[in-house]
Amino acid sequence: MAALGAGMLTLASCDAGKIVLWPWIEEVKPTDTAQTTDADTTQVATADATPVRDPNAPPPPPPPTTPVNPLDPSDLPEAPTIPNPGANSGAPDGGTPFVDKPENPAIPVSDSTPLVNANTGKPVTPLPPGGAEPPANDAPDAGAPDHGPSATPVVNVPPPSFQYFAPGVLEPGSGIGASVTEALVPDMTFPIKDAPAYLQSQVYRYGGSVKGGDQCDPRNFQAPWRDNYCESRGTNATTPWCKAKGVHLGQDIRVGTPEGCKAEKAEKAADRTEYAVVAVEDGIISNVGSYSINLRARAGGRIYRYLHLNMAKLKVKTGQSVKRGDVVGYVSNDFGGTPTTLHLHFEINLNTAENGWQYAPPYSSLLAAYQRREVNIGEQVADNFAVANAPK
């Protein structure tokens, strides 16, 4: 500390007129009206005078600041965004377009088949759309009185707040899913901060490029979750986990409610900030692209890729450290000039011993993360179709 003080004094004596050591201190110049008492060198001045600062006095502390987290938009009325000059390149001025076309009735969707519980075979109770509260649970609490030695305590399990198909069960006619069922990243945070989420195809459901119709169709927000890793797409992508070539290597996540979807769809592309997206674990933003960001896990061996965020309101930049749960951006449909729906496309890239870096099935990891976020295990429904190839 003494060396630091000596350094400050030396610096001040070198060029005191050009270097500001303590920028929170306004420059003070002597005035003719200022006087100093002989008793205690306390400065005394007239009402209009500016006090003279003792040059040998230590600097006053800086003014107090209010700590804020720039990655959390709840901390500030308008959270700062980080400029991204290449954001959504290739898109028109209004952002990535939406292309609505009539619904194609020839493409089946799973909604036409009654759902049954995967374990009991009994019909399931339809859930309210848009993340509304599930029906109340009337079961007694775990702390109910014990009425005898043979009584079994009843645990108050909350009713399911969402429904889901098993991993690898894709939309009818959309391809052959992966057989991996385990959560390959069992401890990650769910990438959507707090809004309702629906893992499902954005191509083979209402509003998709194959199915057609309206992406804000309420049926999209009532359907059980479905895996869409390995879904047939017009690409050359391959992976050891998928049997076919030309497949989808991530998971599409629809977010919010039908009303929120309509509001976001009507909003200017650069202003969509309804649904926050967060870092799934501690790491470094290793790349920011035109419509994607990569998060490299600090622990190594994992890279997460987020697509279709609102790149004009991105909260991170390349090389920035983030903590689990930090807001990185907002759900949108940025995809350059290629039309797509409002959703988050999420990928997990793992460094495997057998095949090096590969895009791995994310469905089970996302399911486990959502169960933790909701403190709710949901309800698995039975497979309801025969696997078939995608339509040409």
Contacts in CASP RR format, 6 or more apart in sequence:
PFRMAT RR
TARGET T0000
AUTHOR 0000-0000-0000
METHOD contacts of the structure
MODEL  1
MAALGAGMLTLASCDAGKIVLWPWIEEVKPTDTAQTTDADTTQVATADAT
PVRDPNAPPPPPPPTTPVNPLDPSDLPEAPTIPNPGANSGAPDGGTPFVD
KPENPAIPVSDSTPLVNANTGKPVTPLPPGGAEPPANDAPDAGAPDHGPS
ATPVVNVPPPSFQYFAPGVLEPGSGIGASVTEALVPDMTFPIKDAPAYLQ
SQVYRYGGSVKGGDQCDPRNFQAPWRDNYCESRGTNATTPWCKAKGVHLG
QDIRVGTPEGCKAEKAEKAADRTEYAVVAVEDGIISNVGSYSINLRARAG
GRIYRYLHLNMAKLKVKTGQSVKRGDVVGYVSNDFGGTPTTLHLHFEINL
NTAENGWQYAPPYSSLLAAYQRREVNIGEQVADNFAVANAPK
8 21 0 8 1.000
11 19 0 8 1.000
11 21 0 8 1.000
12 19 0 8 1.000
12 21 0 8 1.000
21 59 0 8 1.000
22 59 0 8 1.000
22 60 0 8 1.000
22 62 0 8 1.000
24 62 0 8 1.000
24 63 0 8 1.000
25 53 0 8 1.000
25 59 0 8 1.000
25 60 0 8 1.000
28 50 0 8 1.000
28 51 0 8 1.000
28 52 0 8 1.000
28 53 0 8 1.000
29 50 0 8 1.000
30 52 0 8 1.000
31 45 0 8 1.000
31 49 0 8 1.000
31 50 0 8 1.000
31 52 0 8 1.000
33 45 0 8 1.000
33 46 0 8 1.000
33 48 0 8 1.000
33 49 0 8 1.000
34 43 0 8 1.000
34 44 0 8 1.000
34 45 0 8 1.000
34 49 0 8 1.000
34 50 0 8 1.000
34 51 0 8 1.000
34 52 0 8 1.000
35 43 0 8 1.000
35 44 0 8 1.000
35 45 0 8 1.000
36 42 0 8 1.000
36 43 0 8 1.000
36 44 0 8 1.000
36 52 0 8 1.000
37 44 0 8 1.000
41 54 0 8 1.000
43 51 0 8 1.000
43 52 0 8 1.000
43 54 0 8 1.000
45 51 0 8 1.000
68 75 0 8 1.000
68 76 0 8 1.000
69 75 0 8 1.000
69 326 0 8 1.000
70 76 0 8 1.000
70 79 0 8 1.000
70 80 0 8 1.000
70 315 0 8 1.000
71 79 0 8 1.000
71 315 0 8 1.000
71 316 0 8 1.000
71 322 0 8 1.000
71 326 0 8 1.000
71 327 0 8 1.000
71 328 0 8 1.000
72 79 0 8 1.000
72 326 0 8 1.000
72 327 0 8 1.000
73 79 0 8 1.000
73 273 0 8 1.000
73 276 0 8 1.000
73 315 0 8 1.000
73 327 0 8 1.000
79 315 0 8 1.000
79 327 0 8 1.000
80 315 0 8 1.000
81 312 0 8 1.000
81 313 0 8 1.000
81 314 0 8 1.000
81 315 0 8 1.000
82 314 0 8 1.000
82 315 0 8 1.000
82 316 0 8 1.000
82 317 0 8 1.000
82 320 0 8 1.000
84 288 0 8 1.000
84 289 0 8 1.000
84 311 0 8 1.000
84 312 0 8 1.000
84 314 0 8 1.000
84 317 0 8 1.000
86 289 0 8 1.000
86 290 0 8 1.000
86 311 0 8 1.000
87 290 0 8 1.000
87 291 0 8 1.000
87 311 0 8 1.000
87 312 0 8 1.000
87 314 0 8 1.000
87 334 0 8 1.000
88 95 0 8 1.000
88 96 0 8 1.000
88 269 0 8 1.000
88 290 0 8 1.000
88 291 0 8 1.000
88 311 0 8 1.000
88 312 0 8 1.000
88 334 0 8 1.000
88 335 0 8 1.000
88 336 0 8 1.000
89 290 0 8 1.000
89 336 0 8 1.000
90 290 0 8 1.000
90 336 0 8 1.000
90 337 0 8 1.000
91 97 0 8 1.000
91 269 0 8 1.000
91 334 0 8 1.000
91 335 0 8 1.000
91 336 0 8 1.000
91 337 0 8 1.000
92 337 0 8 1.000
94 268 0 8 1.000
94 269 0 8 1.000
94 270 0 8 1.000
95 269 0 8 1.000
95 270 0 8 1.000
95 334 0 8 1.000
95 336 0 8 1.000
95 337 0 8 1.000
96 269 0 8 1.000
96 291 0 8 1.000
96 332 0 8 1.000
96 333 0 8 1.000
96 334 0 8 1.000
96 335 0 8 1.000
96 336 0 8 1.000
96 337 0 8 1.000
96 338 0 8 1.000
96 339 0 8 1.000
96 340 0 8 1.000
97 337 0 8 1.000
97 339 0 8 1.000
98 215 0 8 1.000
98 265 0 8 1.000
98 333 0 8 1.000
98 339 0 8 1.000
98 341 0 8 1.000
99 209 0 8 1.000
99 339 0 8 1.000
100 207 0 8 1.000
100 212 0 8 1.000
100 213 0 8 1.000
100 214 0 8 1.000
100 215 0 8 1.000
101 212 0 8 1.000
101 213 0 8 1.000
102 212 0 8 1.000
102 213 0 8 1.000
103 206 0 8 1.000
103 207 0 8 1.000
103 211 0 8 1.000
103 212 0 8 1.000
103 213 0 8 1.000
104 210 0 8 1.000
104 211 0 8 1.000
104 212 0 8 1.000
106 391 0 8 1.000
107 204 0 8 1.000
107 210 0 8 1.000
107 211 0 8 1.000
107 212 0 8 1.000
107 391 0 8 1.000
108 172 0 8 1.000
108 173 0 8 1.000
108 385 0 8 1.000
109 171 0 8 1.000
109 172 0 8 1.000
109 204 0 8 1.000
109 205 0 8 1.000
109 206 0 8 1.000
109 211 0 8 1.000
109 219 0 8 1.000
109 223 0 8 1.000
110 165 0 8 1.000
110 171 0 8 1.000
110 172 0 8 1.000
110 223 0 8 1.000
110 224 0 8 1.000
110 226 0 8 1.000
110 384 0 8 1.000
110 385 0 8 1.000
111 219 0 8 1.000
111 222 0 8 1.000
111 223 0 8 1.000
113 384 0 8 1.000
113 385 0 8 1.000
114 123 0 8 1.000
115 123 0 8 1.000
115 124 0 8 1.000
115 163 0 8 1.000
115 224 0 8 1.000
115 381 0 8 1.000
115 382 0 8 1.000
115 384 0 8 1.000
116 122 0 8 1.000
116 123 0 8 1.000
116 124 0 8 1.000
116 381 0 8 1.000
116 382 0 8 1.000
117 123 0 8 1.000
117 124 0 8 1.000
117 379 0 8 1.000
117 380 0 8 1.000
117 381 0 8 1.000
117 382 0 8 1.000
118 166 0 8 1.000
118 380 0 8 1.000
118 381 0 8 1.000
118 382 0 8 1.000
118 383 0 8 1.000
119 380 0 8 1.000
121 382 0 8 1.000
124 163 0 8 1.000
124 379 0 8 1.000
124 381 0 8 1.000
125 135 0 8 1.000
126 222 0 8 1.000
127 134 0 8 1.000
127 160 0 8 1.000
127 161 0 8 1.000
127 162 0 8 1.000
127 163 0 8 1.000
127 222 0 8 1.000
128 134 0 8 1.000
129 218 0 8 1.000
129 221 0 8 1.000
129 222 0 8 1.000
129 257 0 8 1.000
129 258 0 8 1.000
130 196 0 8 1.000
130 221 0 8 1.000
130 222 0 8 1.000
130 256 0 8 1.000
130 257 0 8 1.000
130 258 0 8 1.000
131 161 0 8 1.000
131 162 0 8 1.000
131 196 0 8 1.000
131 221 0 8 1.000
131 256 0 8 1.000
131 257 0 8 1.000
133 161 0 8 1.000
134 158 0 8 1.000
134 159 0 8 1.000
134 160 0 8 1.000
134 161 0 8 1.000
135 159 0 8 1.000
136 159 0 8 1.000
137 156 0 8 1.000
137 157 0 8 1.000
137 158 0 8 1.000
137 159 0 8 1.000
139 154 0 8 1.000
139 156 0 8 1.000
139 157 0 8 1.000
140 154 0 8 1.000
140 156 0 8 1.000
141 154 0 8 1.000
141 156 0 8 1.000
142 153 0 8 1.000
142 154 0 8 1.000
142 155 0 8 1.000
142 156 0 8 1.000
143 153 0 8 1.000
144 153 0 8 1.000
144 154 0 8 1.000
146 153 0 8 1.000
157 377 0 8 1.000
158 375 0 8 1.000
158 376 0 8 1.000
160 376 0 8 1.000
160 377 0 8 1.000
160 378 0 8 1.000
160 379 0 8 1.000
161 374 0 8 1.000
161 376 0 8 1.000
161 378 0 8 1.000
162 196 0 8 1.000
162 198 0 8 1.000
162 224 0 8 1.000
162 225 0 8 1.000
162 370 0 8 1.000
162 374 0 8 1.000
162 376 0 8 1.000
162 378 0 8 1.000
162 379 0 8 1.000
163 224 0 8 1.000
163 225 0 8 1.000
163 378 0 8 1.000
163 379 0 8 1.000
163 380 0 8 1.000
163 381 0 8 1.000
164 199 0 8 1.000
164 224 0 8 1.000
164 225 0 8 1.000
164 226 0 8 1.000
164 367 0 8 1.000
164 378 0 8 1.000
164 379 0 8 1.000
164 380 0 8 1.000
164 381 0 8 1.000
165 224 0 8 1.000
165 225 0 8 1.000
165 226 0 8 1.000
165 227 0 8 1.000
165 380 0 8 1.000
165 381 0 8 1.000
165 383 0 8 1.000
166 181 0 8 1.000
166 227 0 8 1.000
166 380 0 8 1.000
166 383 0 8 1.000
167 178 0 8 1.000
167 180 0 8 1.000
167 181 0 8 1.000
167 227 0 8 1.000
167 361 0 8 1.000
167 363 0 8 1.000
167 364 0 8 1.000
167 367 0 8 1.000
168 177 0 8 1.000
168 178 0 8 1.000
168 179 0 8 1.000
168 227 0 8 1.000
168 229 0 8 1.000
168 230 0 8 1.000
168 361 0 8 1.000
168 363 0 8 1.000
169 177 0 8 1.000
169 226 0 8 1.000
169 227 0 8 1.000
169 383 0 8 1.000
170 176 0 8 1.000
170 177 0 8 1.000
170 201 0 8 1.000
170 226 0 8 1.000
170 227 0 8 1.000
170 228 0 8 1.000
170 230 0 8 1.000
170 231 0 8 1.000
170 387 0 8 1.000
171 200 0 8 1.000
171 201 0 8 1.000
171 204 0 8 1.000
171 205 0 8 1.000
171 226 0 8 1.000
171 228 0 8 1.000
171 231 0 8 1.000
172 204 0 8 1.000
172 385 0 8 1.000
172 388 0 8 1.000
173 204 0 8 1.000
173 385 0 8 1.000
173 387 0 8 1.000
173 388 0 8 1.000
173 389 0 8 1.000
173 390 0 8 1.000
173 391 0 8 1.000
174 201 0 8 1.000
174 203 0 8 1.000
174 204 0 8 1.000
174 228 0 8 1.000
174 231 0 8 1.000
174 232 0 8 1.000
174 390 0 8 1.000
175 230 0 8 1.000
175 231 0 8 1.000
175 232 0 8 1.000
175 244 0 8 1.000
175 387 0 8 1.000
175 388 0 8 1.000
175 389 0 8 1.000
175 390 0 8 1.000
176 230 0 8 1.000
176 242 0 8 1.000
176 243 0 8 1.000
176 244 0 8 1.000
176 387 0 8 1.000
176 389 0 8 1.000
177 227 0 8 1.000
177 229 0 8 1.000
177 230 0 8 1.000
177 231 0 8 1.000
177 242 0 8 1.000
177 243 0 8 1.000
177 387 0 8 1.000
178 227 0 8 1.000
178 229 0 8 1.000
178 230 0 8 1.000
178 241 0 8 1.000
178 242 0 8 1.000
178 361 0 8 1.000
179 241 0 8 1.000
180 241 0 8 1.000
180 360 0 8 1.000
180 361 0 8 1.000
180 364 0 8 1.000
181 364 0 8 1.000
182 364 0 8 1.000
183 364 0 8 1.000
183 365 0 8 1.000
183 367 0 8 1.000
183 368 0 8 1.000
184 348 0 8 1.000
184 350 0 8 1.000
184 360 0 8 1.000
184 361 0 8 1.000
184 362 0 8 1.000
184 364 0 8 1.000
184 365 0 8 1.000
185 280 0 8 1.000
185 281 0 8 1.000
185 302 0 8 1.000
185 348 0 8 1.000
185 362 0 8 1.000
185 365 0 8 1.000
186 365 0 8 1.000
186 368 0 8 1.000
187 281 0 8 1.000
188 280 0 8 1.000
188 281 0 8 1.000
188 304 0 8 1.000
188 365 0 8 1.000
188 369 0 8 1.000
189 278 0 8 1.000
189 279 0 8 1.000
189 280 0 8 1.000
189 281 0 8 1.000
189 324 0 8 1.000
189 325 0 8 1.000
189 369 0 8 1.000
189 373 0 8 1.000
190 197 0 8 1.000
190 278 0 8 1.000
190 280 0 8 1.000
190 366 0 8 1.000
190 369 0 8 1.000
190 370 0 8 1.000
190 372 0 8 1.000
190 373 0 8 1.000
191 253 0 8 1.000
191 277 0 8 1.000
191 278 0 8 1.000
191 280 0 8 1.000
191 304 0 8 1.000
191 306 0 8 1.000
191 344 0 8 1.000
191 346 0 8 1.000
191 366 0 8 1.000
191 369 0 8 1.000
192 253 0 8 1.000
192 255 0 8 1.000
192 275 0 8 1.000
192 276 0 8 1.000
192 277 0 8 1.000
192 278 0 8 1.000
192 331 0 8 1.000
192 344 0 8 1.000
193 275 0 8 1.000
193 276 0 8 1.000
193 277 0 8 1.000
193 278 0 8 1.000
193 325 0 8 1.000
193 327 0 8 1.000
194 276 0 8 1.000
194 373 0 8 1.000
195 255 0 8 1.000
195 256 0 8 1.000
195 274 0 8 1.000
195 275 0 8 1.000
195 276 0 8 1.000
196 221 0 8 1.000
196 255 0 8 1.000
196 256 0 8 1.000
196 257 0 8 1.000
197 253 0 8 1.000
197 254 0 8 1.000
197 255 0 8 1.000
197 256 0 8 1.000
197 370 0 8 1.000
198 220 0 8 1.000
198 221 0 8 1.000
198 223 0 8 1.000
198 225 0 8 1.000
198 253 0 8 1.000
198 254 0 8 1.000
198 255 0 8 1.000
198 256 0 8 1.000
199 225 0 8 1.000
199 226 0 8 1.000
199 227 0 8 1.000
199 228 0 8 1.000
199 251 0 8 1.000
199 252 0 8 1.000
199 253 0 8 1.000
199 254 0 8 1.000
199 363 0 8 1.000
199 366 0 8 1.000
199 367 0 8 1.000
200 220 0 8 1.000
200 223 0 8 1.000
200 225 0 8 1.000
200 226 0 8 1.000
200 228 0 8 1.000
200 252 0 8 1.000
200 254 0 8 1.000
201 208 0 8 1.000
201 226 0 8 1.000
201 228 0 8 1.000
201 231 0 8 1.000
201 252 0 8 1.000
202 208 0 8 1.000
202 215 0 8 1.000
202 228 0 8 1.000
202 252 0 8 1.000
202 254 0 8 1.000
202 340 0 8 1.000
202 341 0 8 1.000
202 343 0 8 1.000
202 345 0 8 1.000
203 209 0 8 1.000
203 210 0 8 1.000
203 211 0 8 1.000
203 231 0 8 1.000
203 233 0 8 1.000
204 210 0 8 1.000
204 211 0 8 1.000
204 228 0 8 1.000
204 231 0 8 1.000
204 390 0 8 1.000
205 211 0 8 1.000
205 220 0 8 1.000
205 223 0 8 1.000
206 212 0 8 1.000
206 213 0 8 1.000
206 214 0 8 1.000
206 215 0 8 1.000
206 217 0 8 1.000
206 219 0 8 1.000
206 220 0 8 1.000
207 213 0 8 1.000
207 214 0 8 1.000
207 215 0 8 1.000
207 217 0 8 1.000
207 220 0 8 1.000
207 341 0 8 1.000
208 215 0 8 1.000
208 341 0 8 1.000
209 339 0 8 1.000
210 391 0 8 1.000
215 261 0 8 1.000
215 265 0 8 1.000
215 341 0 8 1.000
215 342 0 8 1.000
216 258 0 8 1.000
216 260 0 8 1.000
216 261 0 8 1.000
216 262 0 8 1.000
216 265 0 8 1.000
217 258 0 8 1.000
218 258 0 8 1.000
220 254 0 8 1.000
220 258 0 8 1.000
221 254 0 8 1.000
221 256 0 8 1.000
221 257 0 8 1.000
221 258 0 8 1.000
221 261 0 8 1.000
224 381 0 8 1.000
225 367 0 8 1.000
227 251 0 8 1.000
227 361 0 8 1.000
227 363 0 8 1.000
228 248 0 8 1.000
228 250 0 8 1.000
228 251 0 8 1.000
228 252 0 8 1.000
229 241 0 8 1.000
229 242 0 8 1.000
229 247 0 8 1.000
229 248 0 8 1.000
229 249 0 8 1.000
229 250 0 8 1.000
229 251 0 8 1.000
229 361 0 8 1.000
229 362 0 8 1.000
229 363 0 8 1.000
230 239 0 8 1.000
230 241 0 8 1.000
230 242 0 8 1.000
230 243 0 8 1.000
230 244 0 8 1.000
230 247 0 8 1.000
230 248 0 8 1.000
230 361 0 8 1.000
231 247 0 8 1.000
231 248 0 8 1.000
231 390 0 8 1.000
232 244 0 8 1.000
232 246 0 8 1.000
232 247 0 8 1.000
232 248 0 8 1.000
232 389 0 8 1.000
232 390 0 8 1.000
233 246 0 8 1.000
233 247 0 8 1.000
233 248 0 8 1.000
234 246 0 8 1.000
235 246 0 8 1.000
235 247 0 8 1.000
235 248 0 8 1.000
236 245 0 8 1.000
236 246 0 8 1.000
237 245 0 8 1.000
237 246 0 8 1.000
237 247 0 8 1.000
237 248 0 8 1.000
237 249 0 8 1.000
237 359 0 8 1.000
238 245 0 8 1.000
238 246 0 8 1.000
238 247 0 8 1.000
239 247 0 8 1.000
239 249 0 8 1.000
239 358 0 8 1.000
239 359 0 8 1.000
239 360 0 8 1.000
240 354 0 8 1.000
240 355 0 8 1.000
240 358 0 8 1.000
241 358 0 8 1.000
241 360 0 8 1.000
241 361 0 8 1.000
249 347 0 8 1.000
249 359 0 8 1.000
250 345 0 8 1.000
250 346 0 8 1.000
250 347 0 8 1.000
250 348 0 8 1.000
250 359 0 8 1.000
250 362 0 8 1.000
251 345 0 8 1.000
251 346 0 8 1.000
251 347 0 8 1.000
251 362 0 8 1.000
251 363 0 8 1.000
251 366 0 8 1.000
252 343 0 8 1.000
252 344 0 8 1.000
252 345 0 8 1.000
252 346 0 8 1.000
253 343 0 8 1.000
253 344 0 8 1.000
253 345 0 8 1.000
253 346 0 8 1.000
253 366 0 8 1.000
254 341 0 8 1.000
254 342 0 8 1.000
254 343 0 8 1.000
255 275 0 8 1.000
255 331 0 8 1.000
255 342 0 8 1.000
255 343 0 8 1.000
255 344 0 8 1.000
256 274 0 8 1.000
256 275 0 8 1.000
260 274 0 8 1.000
261 342 0 8 1.000
263 274 0 8 1.000
264 272 0 8 1.000
264 274 0 8 1.000
264 275 0 8 1.000
264 331 0 8 1.000
264 332 0 8 1.000
264 342 0 8 1.000
265 342 0 8 1.000
269 310 0 8 1.000
269 312 0 8 1.000
269 332 0 8 1.000
269 333 0 8 1.000
269 334 0 8 1.000
270 310 0 8 1.000
270 312 0 8 1.000
270 313 0 8 1.000
271 313 0 8 1.000
272 310 0 8 1.000
272 313 0 8 1.000
272 330 0 8 1.000
272 331 0 8 1.000
272 332 0 8 1.000
272 342 0 8 1.000
273 310 0 8 1.000
273 313 0 8 1.000
273 330 0 8 1.000
274 330 0 8 1.000
274 331 0 8 1.000
275 330 0 8 1.000
275 331 0 8 1.000
276 327 0 8 1.000
276 329 0 8 1.000
276 330 0 8 1.000
277 306 0 8 1.000
277 309 0 8 1.000
277 327 0 8 1.000
277 328 0 8 1.000
277 329 0 8 1.000
277 330 0 8 1.000
277 331 0 8 1.000
277 344 0 8 1.000
278 324 0 8 1.000
278 325 0 8 1.000
278 326 0 8 1.000
278 327 0 8 1.000
278 328 0 8 1.000
279 295 0 8 1.000
279 322 0 8 1.000
279 323 0 8 1.000
279 324 0 8 1.000
279 325 0 8 1.000
279 326 0 8 1.000
279 328 0 8 1.000
280 295 0 8 1.000
280 304 0 8 1.000
280 324 0 8 1.000
280 325 0 8 1.000
280 369 0 8 1.000
281 295 0 8 1.000
281 297 0 8 1.000
281 298 0 8 1.000
281 299 0 8 1.000
281 302 0 8 1.000
281 304 0 8 1.000
281 324 0 8 1.000
282 297 0 8 1.000
282 298 0 8 1.000
282 299 0 8 1.000
282 321 0 8 1.000
282 322 0 8 1.000
282 323 0 8 1.000
282 324 0 8 1.000
283 295 0 8 1.000
283 296 0 8 1.000
283 297 0 8 1.000
283 298 0 8 1.000
283 321 0 8 1.000
283 322 0 8 1.000
283 323 0 8 1.000
284 295 0 8 1.000
284 296 0 8 1.000
284 298 0 8 1.000
284 319 0 8 1.000
284 320 0 8 1.000
284 321 0 8 1.000
284 322 0 8 1.000
285 293 0 8 1.000
285 294 0 8 1.000
285 295 0 8 1.000
285 296 0 8 1.000
285 316 0 8 1.000
285 317 0 8 1.000
285 318 0 8 1.000
285 319 0 8 1.000
285 320 0 8 1.000
285 321 0 8 1.000
285 322 0 8 1.000
285 328 0 8 1.000
286 294 0 8 1.000
286 295 0 8 1.000
286 296 0 8 1.000
286 303 0 8 1.000
286 318 0 8 1.000
286 319 0 8 1.000
287 293 0 8 1.000
287 294 0 8 1.000
287 318 0 8 1.000
288 294 0 8 1.000
288 314 0 8 1.000
288 316 0 8 1.000
288 317 0 8 1.000
288 318 0 8 1.000
289 311 0 8 1.000
290 311 0 8 1.000
290 334 0 8 1.000
290 336 0 8 1.000
291 307 0 8 1.000
291 308 0 8 1.000
291 309 0 8 1.000
291 311 0 8 1.000
291 334 0 8 1.000
291 335 0 8 1.000
291 336 0 8 1.000
292 305 0 8 1.000
292 306 0 8 1.000
292 307 0 8 1.000
292 308 0 8 1.000
292 309 0 8 1.000
293 305 0 8 1.000
293 306 0 8 1.000
293 309 0 8 1.000
293 314 0 8 1.000
293 316 0 8 1.000
293 328 0 8 1.000
294 303 0 8 1.000
294 304 0 8 1.000
294 305 0 8 1.000
294 306 0 8 1.000
295 303 0 8 1.000
295 304 0 8 1.000
295 305 0 8 1.000
295 306 0 8 1.000
295 322 0 8 1.000
295 328 0 8 1.000
296 302 0 8 1.000
296 303 0 8 1.000
297 303 0 8 1.000
297 304 0 8 1.000
300 351 0 8 1.000
301 350 0 8 1.000
301 351 0 8 1.000
302 348 0 8 1.000
302 349 0 8 1.000
302 350 0 8 1.000
302 351 0 8 1.000
303 348 0 8 1.000
303 349 0 8 1.000
303 357 0 8 1.000
304 346 0 8 1.000
304 347 0 8 1.000
304 348 0 8 1.000
304 349 0 8 1.000
305 346 0 8 1.000
305 347 0 8 1.000
305 349 0 8 1.000
306 328 0 8 1.000
306 344 0 8 1.000
306 345 0 8 1.000
306 346 0 8 1.000
307 335 0 8 1.000
307 344 0 8 1.000
307 345 0 8 1.000
307 346 0 8 1.000
307 347 0 8 1.000
308 331 0 8 1.000
308 332 0 8 1.000
308 333 0 8 1.000
308 334 0 8 1.000
308 335 0 8 1.000
308 340 0 8 1.000
308 342 0 8 1.000
308 343 0 8 1.000
308 344 0 8 1.000
308 345 0 8 1.000
309 328 0 8 1.000
309 329 0 8 1.000
309 330 0 8 1.000
309 331 0 8 1.000
309 332 0 8 1.000
309 334 0 8 1.000
309 344 0 8 1.000
310 329 0 8 1.000
310 330 0 8 1.000
310 331 0 8 1.000
310 332 0 8 1.000
310 334 0 8 1.000
311 332 0 8 1.000
311 334 0 8 1.000
313 329 0 8 1.000
313 330 0 8 1.000
314 328 0 8 1.000
314 329 0 8 1.000
315 326 0 8 1.000
315 327 0 8 1.000
315 328 0 8 1.000
315 329 0 8 1.000
316 322 0 8 1.000
316 328 0 8 1.000
316 329 0 8 1.000
322 328 0 8 1.000
331 342 0 8 1.000
331 343 0 8 1.000
331 344 0 8 1.000
332 342 0 8 1.000
333 340 0 8 1.000
333 341 0 8 1.000
333 342 0 8 1.000
333 343 0 8 1.000
346 362 0 8 1.000
346 366 0 8 1.000
347 359 0 8 1.000
347 362 0 8 1.000
348 359 0 8 1.000
348 360 0 8 1.000
348 361 0 8 1.000
348 362 0 8 1.000
348 365 0 8 1.000
349 357 0 8 1.000
349 358 0 8 1.000
349 359 0 8 1.000
349 360 0 8 1.000
350 357 0 8 1.000
350 358 0 8 1.000
350 360 0 8 1.000
351 357 0 8 1.000
352 358 0 8 1.000
352 360 0 8 1.000
371 377 0 8 1.000
371 378 0 8 1.000
END
